[in-house]
Amino acid sequence: MKTLSDVLSLHKDKIIAAWIDRLAEAGDGDSETEPMIRELLERLIRALKSDGPPDIKAPTFHDLTKHMIEVSASRAREGYSPSSTGRLILGLKAAADSAIAAEYSADPDRWRRESATLSEVIDGLSILTFEAFMRAREEIITRQSDAMLEISTPSLLIWDEVVMMPLVGVIDTARAQHIMEEMLNAISREQARVAILDVTGVPVIDTRVALHLTNVVSAARMLGAEIIVTGFSPEAAQTLVKLDVDLRTMRTRGTLRAGFAEALRLLQCQIRPIG
């Protein structure tokens, strides 16, 4: 009697056709579906032909599991949903069921045994691909977060020896560390003596944010630069006073314009009209 790998190989075209139909019904079929599932089925057949146990953790399944991890990660990067990727794998179980039933109809025990083997392998692959999909998605989210962090904390040279960093959005611990690193790098790179940190676009200025800003000021002074923090709203000022936050070590100005004027004063520069 034929082995499970023999059955899958013999009925490969019928299984693939049924598989594609099921995916199409679920709205998951596209031009790349058939080559993808054909490759998956062929690798599965090779793995099942080996003498080892039908366990996806076995060395004989390494080629198959490596391929599925790559497929799952690729689909995550291309924007497919995890449920779509799951249906791609699970569709094989239903597609192969009729072929297995027809081949082992004379031996119900063998039918149940081979069906259980295929189900166990496919279930294991489903878990594996889901984990790979989520890891790839997390990497994408991390890269996007890092890119957004870079965009949200630009450092600009606005005058000789004066750099400015406008901040927009919530400042948490991770972003505060990035702000400090970017500010210190800008001060060092531009040989700046004054740096303006504008918080007009920061929606909440509380004790935690004030502490982060104080740390930036202290670190900048170690490089010989003075930090001017601009953009405190009246509400933020009242909140910090009520919280008894000590900002005496921080040079502040209400507006960016006033902060720039203070920067020129510290550099002993004046702007005069021509003529």
Backbone torsions as a table, in degrees:
resi	resn	phi	psi	omega
1	MET	NA	143.9	-175.9
2	LYS	-66.8	149.1	175.1
3	THR	-80.9	171.0	179.4
4	LEU	-61.8	-41.0	178.7
5	SER	-64.2	-36.4	177.3
6	ASP	-63.8	-42.8	-179.8
7	VAL	-62.8	-46.1	-179.7
8	LEU	-64.2	-38.2	179.5
9	SER	-69.4	-42.7	-178.8
10	LEU	-63.9	-39.8	-176.5
11	HIS	-103.8	23.7	-173.2
12	LYS	-55.9	-48.0	-177.1
13	ASP	-64.5	-40.5	178.7
14	LYS	-66.5	-40.3	179.4
15	ILE	-63.8	-43.4	-179.7
16	ILE	-64.3	-41.3	178.9
17	ALA	-62.4	-44.5	178.3
18	ALA	-66.1	-36.7	179.2
19	TRP	-63.1	-46.4	180.0
20	ILE	-63.3	-41.4	179.8
21	ASP	-60.9	-42.9	180.0
22	ARG	-65.3	-40.7	178.3
23	LEU	-66.8	-38.1	178.8
24	ALA	-64.0	-39.7	178.0
25	GLU	-62.1	-32.5	179.5
26	ALA	-87.3	-0.5	179.8
27	GLY	78.8	21.7	-176.7
28	ASP	-106.4	-0.6	-176.8
29	GLY	-84.8	143.4	172.6
30	ASP	-152.4	-173.8	-174.2
31	SER	-65.8	-22.2	-178.0
32	GLU	-93.6	-2.3	-174.0
33	THR	-66.8	-49.2	-174.1
34	GLU	-61.6	-49.4	178.7
35	PRO	-60.3	-34.3	-178.3
36	MET	-67.2	-49.1	-177.1
37	ILE	-74.6	-27.7	175.4
38	ARG	-65.0	-43.4	177.7
39	GLU	-63.2	-41.8	178.3
40	LEU	-61.4	-46.2	-178.2
41	LEU	-64.9	-40.9	-179.8
42	GLU	-64.7	-40.2	177.6
43	ARG	-67.5	-36.5	177.7
44	LEU	-65.2	-41.6	178.9
45	ILE	-61.7	-42.9	178.9
46	ARG	-62.9	-40.0	-179.7
47	ALA	-66.4	-38.7	-178.7
48	LEU	-74.4	-20.3	179.2
49	LYS	-73.2	-18.6	-176.7
50	SER	-69.6	165.5	-178.5
51	ASP	-81.6	-11.2	-176.8
52	GLY	-74.2	173.1	179.8
53	PRO	-70.4	151.7	179.3
54	PRO	-76.0	65.7	-177.0
55	ASP	-124.1	123.8	-175.4
56	ILE	-66.1	-13.1	176.6
57	LYS	-85.8	-9.1	-179.9
58	ALA	-72.3	151.4	179.9
59	PRO	-56.9	-31.1	-178.8
60	THR	-66.7	-19.3	179.4
61	PHE	-98.5	4.2	-175.5
62	HIS	-59.9	-44.3	-179.8
63	ASP	-60.2	-42.5	-179.7
64	LEU	-66.6	-47.8	-176.8
65	THR	-66.8	-38.6	177.1
66	LYS	-61.2	-43.2	179.1
67	HIS	-62.7	-42.4	-177.7
68	MET	-69.4	-33.8	175.8
69	ILE	-63.7	-42.5	179.3
70	GLU	-65.8	-41.4	178.6
71	VAL	-63.5	-44.9	-178.1
72	SER	-64.2	-43.6	179.0
73	ALA	-64.5	-39.2	178.6
74	SER	-63.7	-41.8	178.9
75	ARG	-66.2	-34.6	176.7
76	ALA	-63.8	-42.9	179.7
77	ARG	-68.0	-28.9	-179.0
78	GLU	-85.1	-3.0	174.0
79	GLY	95.3	8.9	176.6
80	TYR	-69.5	153.5	178.7
81	SER	-82.6	156.9	176.7
82	PRO	-62.6	-34.0	178.9
83	SER	-67.0	-36.2	177.8
84	SER	-64.9	-41.6	177.7
85	THR	-67.1	-37.1	177.1
86	GLY	-64.4	-41.7	179.1
87	ARG	-66.0	-31.1	177.8
88	LEU	-59.2	-42.9	-179.2
89	ILE	-77.0	-48.4	-174.9
90	LEU	-67.4	-21.2	179.7
91	GLY	-61.9	-26.7	179.9
92	LEU	-63.6	-36.2	-175.9
93	LYS	-59.5	-50.4	-179.6
94	ALA	-70.4	-35.5	-177.8
95	ALA	-67.0	-33.4	-177.5
96	ALA	-88.4	-10.4	-172.7
97	ASP	-61.4	-43.0	-177.8
98	SER	-67.1	-36.9	179.0
99	ALA	-66.1	-41.8	179.1
100	ILE	-66.2	-41.1	-179.9
101	ALA	-63.3	-41.9	-179.4
102	ALA	-67.0	-39.1	-176.4
103	GLU	-71.6	-35.9	-175.0
104	TYR	-111.1	25.2	-177.4
105	SER	-62.3	-28.0	-179.8
106	ALA	-82.4	-8.9	-177.6
107	ASP	-135.6	84.1	-176.4
108	PRO	-57.1	-36.8	179.6
109	ASP	-64.3	-43.5	178.0
110	ARG	-65.0	-38.3	177.8
111	TRP	-58.5	-50.9	-179.4
112	ARG	-63.2	-38.5	-177.8
113	ARG	-66.2	-45.6	-179.4
114	GLU	-70.6	-36.3	176.7
115	SER	-63.3	-41.3	178.8
116	ALA	-65.0	-38.5	178.5
117	THR	-62.5	-48.0	179.5
118	LEU	-62.5	-41.5	179.9
119	SER	-62.6	-41.6	-179.7
120	GLU	-63.4	-42.2	179.5
121	VAL	-66.0	-45.9	-178.1
122	ILE	-66.6	-39.2	177.6
123	ASP	-62.6	-41.5	177.7
124	GLY	-63.4	-41.4	177.7
125	LEU	-65.1	-36.0	179.4
126	SER	-62.1	-45.5	178.7
127	ILE	-64.1	-43.8	-179.2
128	LEU	-60.7	-46.9	-177.5
129	THR	-69.6	-33.6	177.5
130	PHE	-64.7	-43.6	178.4
131	GLU	-62.9	-41.9	178.8
132	ALA	-65.5	-39.4	178.8
133	PHE	-61.5	-46.1	-177.5
134	MET	-68.4	-36.4	176.5
135	ARG	-62.8	-44.0	179.2
136	ALA	-64.5	-40.2	178.8
137	ARG	-64.6	-40.8	178.2
138	GLU	-63.7	-38.2	177.5
139	GLU	-64.6	-39.7	178.1
140	ILE	-63.7	-45.6	-179.9
141	ILE	-62.4	-40.4	179.1
142	THR	-63.1	-45.1	179.4
143	ARG	-64.2	-40.4	178.5
144	GLN	-65.5	-39.5	178.4
145	SER	-63.5	-41.8	178.5
146	ASP	-63.6	-40.9	179.5
147	ALA	-65.0	-41.9	178.3
148	MET	-65.8	-34.3	178.3
149	LEU	-64.7	-40.9	178.5
150	GLU	-63.7	-42.5	-178.4
151	ILE	-68.1	-35.8	-173.6
152	SER	-81.3	-6.0	179.5
153	THR	-131.6	63.5	179.1
154	PRO	-78.7	145.6	174.7
155	SER	-114.2	129.2	-172.7
156	LEU	-123.8	136.9	172.2
157	LEU	-86.6	109.7	-174.7
158	ILE	-105.2	-10.6	179.0
159	TRP	-162.9	160.1	175.7
160	ASP	-54.9	121.6	177.4
161	GLU	69.6	17.6	176.9
162	VAL	-128.5	121.6	174.9
163	VAL	-115.6	155.6	-179.6
164	MET	-135.2	144.1	175.3
165	MET	-131.2	106.9	175.4
166	PRO	-82.7	130.2	-178.5
167	LEU	-107.6	136.9	178.8
168	VAL	-134.5	132.8	177.0
169	GLY	98.9	-179.8	-176.3
170	VAL	-72.4	140.6	177.4
171	ILE	-107.2	109.2	175.0
172	ASP	-104.4	-174.8	-175.0
173	THR	-63.7	-44.6	-178.7
174	ALA	-63.4	-43.1	-178.9
175	ARG	-70.4	-35.6	178.6
176	ALA	-60.7	-40.0	177.6
177	GLN	-64.3	-40.4	178.7
178	HIS	-66.1	-40.3	178.3
179	ILE	-59.8	-45.3	-179.7
180	MET	-61.6	-45.8	-179.0
181	GLU	-62.3	-45.1	-178.8
182	GLU	-65.8	-41.0	179.8
183	MET	-65.1	-45.9	-179.9
184	LEU	-64.7	-39.3	177.1
185	ASN	-63.7	-41.1	179.9
186	ALA	-65.2	-42.5	178.8
187	ILE	-61.1	-44.6	179.8
188	SER	-67.6	-43.8	-176.5
189	ARG	-65.6	-42.4	-175.0
190	GLU	-94.6	1.4	-177.4
191	GLN	54.7	43.2	-174.1
192	ALA	-79.5	143.6	174.4
193	ARG	-101.9	-19.5	-179.8
194	VAL	-135.7	138.1	175.7
195	ALA	-129.7	133.9	179.0
196	ILE	-105.0	126.8	177.9
197	LEU	-113.6	107.0	-175.9
198	ASP	-98.1	120.5	-176.1
199	VAL	-108.6	21.4	-179.7
200	THR	-56.0	-37.2	-176.8
201	GLY	-89.2	7.7	177.9
202	VAL	-90.4	116.9	-171.9
203	PRO	-69.6	-30.3	-176.7
204	VAL	-129.5	121.7	174.6
205	ILE	-114.6	104.1	-179.7
206	ASP	-123.9	-168.5	-177.5
207	THR	-58.1	-42.6	-177.7
208	ARG	-64.0	-46.0	178.8
209	VAL	-64.0	-42.4	179.0
210	ALA	-60.6	-38.3	177.8
211	LEU	-64.1	-43.1	177.8
212	HIS	-60.5	-43.6	180.0
213	LEU	-64.3	-40.1	178.3
214	THR	-61.8	-38.9	178.0
215	ASN	-64.4	-38.5	177.6
216	VAL	-63.8	-43.3	179.2
217	VAL	-60.2	-46.5	-178.6
218	SER	-63.0	-43.0	-179.5
219	ALA	-66.2	-39.8	180.0
220	ALA	-65.2	-37.8	179.6
221	ARG	-64.2	-28.1	177.1
222	MET	-68.0	-20.6	175.5
223	LEU	-95.7	5.8	177.6
224	GLY	83.9	17.4	-179.6
225	ALA	-112.6	151.9	177.1
226	GLU	-104.8	133.1	178.8
227	ILE	-99.9	132.8	173.0
228	ILE	-114.8	120.7	179.3
229	VAL	-98.0	124.0	-178.0
230	THR	-121.4	160.5	171.9
231	GLY	95.1	11.1	175.1
232	PHE	-64.8	127.5	176.7
233	SER	-79.9	161.4	176.1
234	PRO	-57.5	-38.1	179.5
235	GLU	-65.0	-41.8	179.6
236	ALA	-65.1	-39.6	179.3
237	ALA	-62.7	-44.2	178.5
238	GLN	-63.6	-40.3	179.8
239	THR	-61.9	-45.2	-177.8
240	LEU	-66.8	-34.1	177.2
241	VAL	-67.4	-43.6	179.1
242	LYS	-63.4	-33.3	179.4
243	LEU	-82.9	-1.0	178.4
244	ASP	59.1	43.5	178.5
245	VAL	-84.4	127.1	-178.3
246	ASP	-85.5	109.5	179.0
247	LEU	-112.5	21.6	-177.1
248	ARG	-66.8	-24.1	178.8
249	THR	-83.1	-4.3	-175.0
250	MET	-107.3	129.9	176.7
251	ARG	-86.6	116.7	-175.1
252	THR	-123.1	153.4	173.6
253	ARG	-142.1	150.4	-174.1
254	GLY	-70.3	-32.9	-176.7
255	THR	-130.2	162.5	177.1
256	LEU	-64.2	-36.8	178.3
257	ARG	-60.7	-46.0	178.8
258	ALA	-65.7	-35.4	177.8
259	GLY	-65.4	-40.2	178.1
260	PHE	-65.8	-39.5	176.9
261	ALA	-61.8	-39.7	178.0
262	GLU	-66.2	-36.5	177.7
263	ALA	-63.2	-42.6	177.9
264	LEU	-64.4	-37.2	178.7
265	ARG	-64.4	-41.9	179.1
266	LEU	-64.3	-32.0	178.7
267	LEU	-87.7	-1.1	-178.4
268	GLN	58.2	45.5	178.0
269	CYS	-113.0	152.3	176.0
270	GLN	-132.5	146.7	174.9
271	ILE	-109.7	121.2	-178.3
272	ARG	-121.6	146.2	177.3
273	PRO	-67.6	148.1	177.7
274	ILE	-80.6	134.9	176.7
275	GLY	97.1	NA	NA
